[in-house]
Amino acid sequence: MRIGTRKSTMALAQTEEIARRLRAAAPGLEVEIVKFETVGDTDQTSKLLMHGGKGGAFVAEIRAAIRAGKLHAAMHSLKDMPGNEDTPGLVIGATLARDPPTDALVLRPGVSFEEIRRSGGKGFRIGTNAVRRAAYARRLLPEIEVIHFRGAADTRVRKLDNRELQRLPGGGEVGPADALIMARSGLERVGLSNRIAHEFSPREMLPAAGQGIVAVECAAGDWQTRGYLSLIDDPWAHLSCDAEREVLWVLNGHCNSPIAGYSEIDGVQMTLTASVLDEAGGHFIEVTREGPADRPRELGRAVGLELLHKGAAEIIERSRPV
């Protein structure tokens, strides 16, 4: 089985985990990891919107290789997979058990979270490329300066520690950053969990839909590959995947939309919370609903429709690129 992945340290760690589980579940199966350097990896300056959002930047090339028959499957971080569009001919064949979905704060040496919190962020720069994280950061720390900051997880931390300036898409530079907001699971994958200065609870910063879930995509008609992938599929993560991505579908969000969504399963019940907020963090709509865990798309649809009823479409349209 040939599995495609990005070349980053984190992507390779995730794909190695898939390969390990496949070999354990299907002894004798040969698994080959095929590395891709996507446009989102080679261009570390531009906003992802320039490349069609996360889908165009990180997913499109690998998906094309599956359709061309060059790969049997591909590893994706679920949060990087566009949720507002169909992927004809492809399906998510497996999701691994969910890693911690929360966001975390990483600080440069000499800065404390207490300092930042006491000042409301005044005098500090926080780096992120995610509109959702920027919106929540401004909501939690009204005086903080949010700066454009991209790169693989380990690269971003290195730039933070070295106090490097970040090149801007339109030219010029910004920075250096005093702090970064990153996914806790990503920091753990690259061995940097010791750098977490503060872990944001879902109440403080609702995770992105699918955050912490590794997805394996394959051709819909490749039943042999789908059979193998079913052996490593975590059913609870897959239910959360379906619920949270249904919210994205209903809202028709784009890569510039600050949309968050997170579900929890307790026995046979699922609780799903989703929010929409503008980049400045001033307009905020949140909905929480509970329903049967085995009907995740219905729950996701209900939450998405209630968000629309409360005015989410207007916020999303305001943030839509011209």
Secondary structure, DSSP 8 states (H G I E B T S, - for coil): -EEEEESSHHHHHHHHHHHHHHHHHSTT---EEEEE--HHHH--SS-GGGGTHHIIIIIHHHHHHHHTTS-SEEEEEGGGS-SSS--TTEEEEEE-------EEEEE-TT--HHHHHHTTTTT-EEEES-HHHHHHHHHH-TT-EEEE--S-HHHHHHHHHTT--EE-TTSSEE---SEEEEEHHHHHHTT-GGGEEEE--TTTS---TTTT-EEEEEETT-HHHHHHHHTT--HHHHHHHHHHHHHHHHHT--TT--EEEEEEEETTEEEEEEEEE-TTS-SEEEEEEEEETT-HHHHHHHHHHHHHHTTHHHHHHHHS--
